[in-house]
């Protein structure tokens, strides 16, 4: 049957060109769609005000973005027939045009109740500005002052900010005659914040006088969190124009706290809708807890800086929501309520500190490598498990190193629980998974059994590690080299651990003896943990082979160590932990040297199951539990062992 004629080259090029053209058109359509969506969210360049006449015939400026709700100046004098007045308005429209010019006065007081502006002492008038233009992004005002702290605020009272806002030229003081709610409004907002104090664990020198410590303990009988009053000297005030119409009952509480409804109870004809004043956002998002001042009797005067500007609606929604949620989580954690993912609600503080204190380019690099770190950690876990699942012998495996890793990771796990009241469950979970994987590795190499203890032992049973089968000559050498390496490691490491334990006991304070033991062990793990890799390197040296090592997992882990080196320069951490990030680099370079020195390994099995050279046949007996364990095993012919075989017997080709 004759073959069909292939399509012409010109037709293929034409089809390819149409495909590229289609992608360009699709990209442009998506871009214009995003621009349209952003205009809808930010208000675009639509008309912000309109000129009309009110019921008295006066010419007034009214907002142009009230939708179906009439302007406040054109509101009906009575409800429509059959309409019912709703005490909670359902929809809110702007009361003033979003390009209005306003005057603003901010005063400080220890009382929630306002007083006449003229009676406020000059030091408590924090801001007085006229003719500020809403929606003018270049219009910014700054005011700085210093004031005497009221005695009630020193005693855990609230410092209130009284905000008086009105159209330019209007009367701002509600205590003065002639005040008109249609042209001005007043609200209060706290300038101090209440946060629970973090519980500080009491520590003492374990070798000191114990009776003094016992006398102090009964004084503290607090069962709940201690709430303290904090103050930040910098506050940003931002008007948010173009907020549009609010569906008031469904508005997020973080947004609703800055919406001030017209106070006279006016409604449109339906009795369901009302009007609100321009949103003035008291921005405390960037007020870091570490920069705040704890208020008490010793604080006599305080500085205050107010920055006045405009803010986009989408930015206001994000900052207000995140700030509100983080404060609620911190309060819940203080009272013992569980939080999803663990933590104490202060995680957002760490993120904000990174944005404030870190170079933007370095921050971008850190964010990128964080994703790489997570990916490499997952790949290392998977590759490590796959390597031990496929491994058929114990050549080059240091069982003692695996057991030591189990011990060290368990110590770190207990240390995290003991020293962190609200450690993230993600961190604890990853640490626990690592311990389980190390335990599983032990079961792939040896049998873990519970056997009766020898006569005269205090413990009736003991945990025994038994070989799965009769070890071959190469595996016996591996076991011997492992014992030699650990003997020298004990000689080098134990005196260092003892010296560190004595120094910590004499010069450092601890919560208890249990905490002291954990802290000492963790410090030893961080400082000398690299010694756990030394036996594997020693076995590689004696076997003159690295074929038995999990190459992929090792590469993933060592790449992660270089990422940890980057974190060591960007993230605050203890000195010992920073030292631990650099110790692994030494092991990595030694491992690279061994891969170079032992790169020609003719005993390694390739991807086809073939060996590079014939090995002397080694007999490996069947597992011990079998009845016929003494019978001669079958001889292994053809391919060599998969992990690097007996380099002691094999000779390197010239």
N, C-alpha and C positions, 0 to 999 in steps of 0.2 A: 504494500500500500504506500503510495507516495506521501512524503512528508509535506505538511502544510508549509506554505511560504512564510519565512520569518518576517516580523514587522520591519519596516524600513527604519534606518538609523535616524532619519529626519523626523519620523513620527515619534520615536522614543524621546528625542530631544525636545520636541514640541510638548509632549506629555509632561516631561520633567519641568519645563519652563512654566507650564500651567500650574503644576504643583507648587513651585516656588512662589508664583504670583498669588496663589490662593493663600499660602501661609502668611505672606506680607499683608494681604487684605485682612486676614483673620487677626493678626497682631495689632493692626491699626484699629480695628473694630473694638478689640479688648481695651486698648489704651483709651479710646474716646469714651467707652462705657465706664471705665474707672474714673475718668475726669468728671463725667456727668454725675456719678455717684458721690464723689467728693464734694461737688458743688451743692448737691442736695444736703449732704451732711453739714457742710460749713456755711450754707446760706447763699453761696454764689455772689453774684453782683446785682441781685434783684433790687428793686426800689425799696428803701427802708422806711420811708415816711410818705404821707400824702397830706394835702391841704384840703380842709373841708370846713363847714360851718356847723356849730352845735345847735341845740334847741333854742338857745337865746339869740342866734344869729351871729355869734362871734366866730371869727376865723381861727381855727385851731389846727395844730399839727398832730396827726394821729399815725400810729404804726400801720404799715401796709402789709404786715404778715400775720394778721389775726384770723385768717381763714373765714369760716362761717360765723365766728363770734364777732359781734360788732365792736368797734373801738370803745374804750372806756368813756371817752368824752361823748359818744353817741349812744350810750346805754339807755334802754327804755326806763321810764319812770315807774312802771308797774309790770308785773309778770303777764304773760299771755294768758288768755282764758283757759282755765283747766290746768295750768302749770302749777307745780308744787316747788316751793323753795327748798333746796337741798343744803343742809348745813355744811356738808363736805363737797366742795366743787369738784366736778368730774374732769373738766378740761379748763386749762388756764391759757390765756393769751397775754402778750406783752402789753403793759399799760402805757409805756412811752415808746417812741420810735427808737430803734437800735442805733441811730447815729446822733442821739441827743448829747447835749453838753451839760455836765452835772458839776455840782459843788459837793465836797465831802469833808466832814470833820470826824476825827476819831479821838475819843477821850478814854482815859483809864480810870478804873474805879474798883474798889473791893465789894461794891454793892451791885446787885442785878438791876435795881431800880434807877432809872435815869433822873438826873437833876438838870437844872437850867445850865445851858452851855456857858453862859456868862459867869456863873458861880464856880466853875471848875478852875482850880489853880492852874497857872500857866505850865507848870512842870508835868501836869497830867493831861495836857492837850498834845497828843502825839502827832497828829496830822491835821492840816488845814489847807485844802487846795480848792481852787476855783477854776471853772472853765475846762474841766477835763473832758475830752472828747471820746465818747464810746465808739469803738470800732476803728479808732486811729491807732494803728499798731506802732507807730513811731512816738506816740505821746507817752512818756514815762515820767513819774515823779518819785522823789526820794525824800524821806524825812528821818532825822536822827535826833534822839533826845536821851536824857538820863533822868530817872525819877526815883523818889524815895519809896521803898517797899512798905506798903501798909502793914500794920502789926497783925491783922487778921490773915493776910497772905503769908506772913512768916510762920503762922501757926496752922498751916495746911489749908488755908482759905483760897478761894479762886480769885484770880485777877481777871476782871471782865473788861472787854473792849466794847465801848459804846460807839456805834457807827451811825452817823447822820448823813443821809444822802438825799439830794433833791436837784431838780432842774435849776440851772444857773439863774441866780437872782431870787430864788424862792426862800421862804422862811424854813430853816432846817430844824428848829427847836420845837418839839411837840409840847413843851411846857410854856411856850410863849403864845400870846393871843395872835390869831391870824394864821395859825398853822393849817395847811390844807393837805390832807392825805392824797389828793390827786397830783400834787407836785413834789412831795417829799415823803420820806419814810425813815424809820429808826429801827435798829435791831441790835442785839447784844450777842457777843460770841466770846467764849473763854480764850484767853491768851496763855493760860497755864494748862498743863496736861497732867493727868493722874495715871501713873504706871505702877504696876506691882514691882516691888524690889525683888531682885533675884536673891534667892537664898544662898548665903555664903556659908559653906561648910566650915565649922570650927576645927581648927588644927592646933596641934600642940607638939612640943618636943617630947618624944616618947621617953627619953632619959631624964626629963625634968621632974618637977614636983607634981605628983598626981593629985594630992588633996586639993590644991588650988583650982585645978580644972574641974574637980567634982563639985566644988562650992559654986562655981559659976553656972553650972548646967541647969539647976532648978529655976533660975531667973527667967529663962525663956520658955513661956508656956503658950506661945501663939500657935493656934491650930490652922489659921488661914493665912492668905498672903498679906503682906504689909504694903499698903498703898501709900505712895509718896507723891509730892507735888513738884513738878519739874517746869522749868521755864527756859525758853530759847530766845535769844536776843534778836533774831532776824525773822521777820514775817513778811510774806508777799501777799499783796491784795490785788486781785485780778477781776476786772469786770468781764463778763462773758456775754457779748452781744450775739444776736442771731440764734438764740436758743429755740425760737419758734414756739409752737404750742405744746404744752405738757399734758399728758394724760395723768393727772395728779395722783389718783389712788395707786396706779401701777408704777409710779416713778421709784427708782431705787432709793433707799433711805439715805445713802451717801449724797445723792443729788438733792433730795427733798429737803435736807436740813439747810440748804442755801437758797431755797425758794421762799420768798416772802409774799404772801397773798394780800391783796387789798383788804384793809382791816374793817371797813364799814359794812361788810356783808353784801355788797352789791352783786347782782347776778344779771345775766342776760334775760331775754324774754322767756326762755325755757326754765329758768330757775336752777339750772344745773351747772352753768359755766361762769367763771369769774376771770380776774386779771391778776397779774403778778408784776412786781417791780424788777428792775434789772438785777441779774444774779451777780453778787459780789462774793467771789471765792476767797476765803481766808485760807491761803495755801500753806499748809504745814507739812506737805509731803516730804520736803527735803530737810526737815528738822531732824537731825540724827540724835538718837538717844545719847550717844557719847559726847555730843556737843552741848547738852542741856545742863542747866544749873539746878541742883537740888535746893529747894527753898526751905530755910529754917531761920531761927533767930539770929544767926550770924550774918545773914545776907541783909545789908542795910540799903544799898542802892543797886539799881540795875540799868543797863543800857537797853535801848530799843531802836531798831531800824525798820522802817516800813517802806516797801517798794510798791508803787502803784502802777499798774499797766493793764493791758487787755490780753485776753487769752481765747484761743479757739475753743469752740464748743466740744469737739471730739477729744481734745487734750484735757479739758476740764473733766469730762466724764471718766476718762481713764485714771487720772491722778486721784480724783475724789473717791472712786470706787476701790482702788488698790489700797489707799491710805485707810479708808474706813474698815475694810476687811482685815487688814493686818492688825489693826488695833483691837478689833473684836476677837481675833484668834489669840492675841497675847493675853487678853483678859480671860478668855476661856481656859487657856493653859494655866494661868495663875490660880484658878479655882479648881484645877484638877480635871477639867473636861478633856476628853480625847480629841485630838486633831488629826485629820487625815494625813498620812505620811509621817506622823510623829512631829518632832520639833516643838518649839515653844512660841511660835508666831514671830520670832525675830529674824527669820530667814530673809525677809524683804529688806531688813536693815543691812544685812551683809551685802546684798546686791546693790543697794543704794550707795554704800560706802565704796564699792568697787567702781561705780560710775563716777563718784566724786573724786576719789583719790588716785585713780589709775589713768595713765595716758590712754587716749582713745584708740590709738593704733595697737598698743600692747593689749588693750582690752579685747579688740577684735581678734587678734591672734590667739589670745587665751580662750575665747569662745570657740574658735575653730578647732583648736587642739583638744578642748574638752570633749567635743563630739568624737574626735579621733581616739581619745583615751578610752571612752566608753566602748567604742567599736572594737578596739584592740583587746580590751579586757574580756569582752565576750568571745572573741576569736581565740584568745589564749585559753580560756576555760574549755571551749569546744575541742581545740587541738590537743590539749593535755589529756582530756578524757579519751579521745580517739586513739592517742598513742598508747596509753596503757591498756586499752581494750584489745588492741591488735598485737600487743607484745606477748611473745610465747615463752620467753625465758627471763632470767634475772641478771643477765650480763650488764654490768655497768651501773646497776641500780643500787643506790645507797639507802637501805631500809632505815638506818638510823637517822638519816637526814629527813626522810618523810615523817618519822615519828617526832623528830625535833620540830618540824614545821607544824604538826598538829599541836604540840605543846605551846609553841610561840603564838599561834593564832588564837588558841584558847585563852592564853594570858591577855592578849590584846582585847578579846571579846569581853572578858570579865572586867578589864580596866575601863572600857567604854561604859559598861553598865554602872560601875562604882563611881565614876567621876563625872558623869553627864546625866543630869536628872531627866532631860528630855531629848536624848539622842535620837536622831532620825531613824525610823524603822528601816529605811532603805539601807543605811550604813550598817546597822546591826544585821539585816538580812543578808547582805553581800558577804559580811564577815562570817556569818554562820554557814553559808553555802560553801565558802572556801574551806572551812573546817571539815564539812561533810565530804568534800572531794578528796581531801588529804586522807581521811579515814578510809575512803573507798580504795585509794591507791594502795594502802597497806594490805587490804584484803585481796588485791590482785597479785601481790608479790608473795605473801605468806598467809598461812592459816592462823586466825586468831582464835584461841581456845582458852577456856577456863579450866584449869587443872588443880587438883589438890596440892596444897603447899607441902614442902618437905617437913618432916617431923621436927617439932620444936619451934616452928614459926608462929608468930603472934596472929597472923591472918590465916584463916583456914584454907582460903583459895587464892590463886594467883592467875594473872593473865599471861598466857604463854604464846609466843610467836614461833610457829613451826613451819618448816619448809614444806611446800606442796608436793615435792618429789625429791628423789635423790639428785643432788646438784651435780652438774657436769664439772669438768676440770676448770673451765673458764669461769663458771659461776662461783666455784669455790675460791678462785683467786679474787673475784670481785668482793666476796664476803671478807676475805682476809685483808684486802686493801682498805675496805670500809672500816674495819676494826683498827687498823694502824692509823688511818687519818683521824678518827675520833679520839684516839689516845693522845695524839699531839694537840688536837683541838682542845681537849680537856686541860692539858698542861698550860696552854696559852690563855684559854678563856676563863676558867674557874677563878684564878687569882684576880683577874680584872673584875669579875662580877662581885667577888667578896670585897674588893677594895671599894667599889662603887657603893655596895650595901653599907659598909661602915661609914663612908663619907656622908651618905644620905641620912643615916641614923643620927649622926652627930650634928650636922649643920642644917638639916631641913626639918620642917614640921609636917606632921601627918595627922589624918583623922583618927586612925586606929592602927593596930599592928597589922590587921588584914590589909588595910589600904597601903601601909608601908611595904608589905611583901609584894603586892601587885605593882606598886609604883617602881620598886627596885627591879622587878623582873621585866617590866615594860621598858624601863630605861636601858636595861641590858640588851633586850631584843633590838631596840632601835640603834644602839651604839655598836653592838657586836653581832647583830643578826647575820651579817654577811659571812660569818664563819660557817654557817650552815651549808653554804654552797662549796666550801673548801673540800669536803670529802668527795663530792662529785668530780671536781677538777683533779683531785689526786688520783682517783680511779681512772679518769681519762688519760692521765700521764702514765700510769703504770701499764694500762692496756694499750697505749699508743693508738687510741681510736676514740672517735666521738659519734660513731654511727648509732650507738644505743641511746643517744640523747634525743629528746623530743624537739627537733630543730625548729619547727614552726612555732610551737608554744614558747620556746626560749626567745625567738626573735620578737614575737608579740610582746612578751613581758619586758624585754630590754628596750624596745621602742617606747613602752610606757614609762620606763625609768627616765628616759630623756624628756618626756613630757612632764614628769614629776619635777625634773630639774627646772623647767620653765616655771611651774607653779611655785617652786621654792623662792623665786625672785618676785613673784607677783602677789602671793597670798601670805598673810601673816600666819606663822606657825611656830611651835616650839623649836629650840635650837637642835635638840636631839632628833626630832622628826626631819628637820632640814638636813641634818647629817646623814640620816638614813637614806635619803633620796640620792645622795652622792656615793654612798658606799657601794651600791649595786653597779655603778658604772665601772668600778675596778674589776669586779667579777666578769662583767660583760667583755671588757677588753682582753682579759685572760682567756675567756672562752673563744673569742675571735682568733686569738693567736693559736689556740689548740686546733681550731678548725683549719687554719692555714698549715700548721705543722703536720697534722694527721689527715690531710685532705686526700691522699692516695690510699684508699682502703679497698684492697682487692678481695677482702672477705665479705664485703657488703653485698647483699642480694639486690639486684636491680628490679625495675618494674615488671620484668618478665619472669621473675622467680629464679633467675640464673645467678650463680656466684662467679666472681672473677677468677678464682683459682680453686683447685681442689684442696680441701682441708683434711687433716687427719681425722678419721672417723672417731667420734666420741659416743660412748654408750651412755644413754640416759634411761634409767630404770623407770618403770611405771610408778604411779603414786603409791605411797606407803600403805594406805588402807587396803589395797587389793591383796588377795590371798596369794597370788603368784608374783609377788614383788621380786622374789629372788631369781625368777626366770630371766634369761638374757633378753634384752630389748632388741628391737629391730635396728639394724644399722642404717644410719642416715646416709644416703648416697646422693650424688648429684649436687644439688644446690647447697650453699652454706647456710648458716643460721642467719635470721633476718636482722639481728641487732648488732652485728659487728663481730661475732665469733671470737675465736681464740687467737689473738694476735701474738700471744706468747709463743705458740707453735708455728704460726704462719710466718713466712719470710717475705720481706718486701722485695718486689721486683726491681731489678736494676735497669 
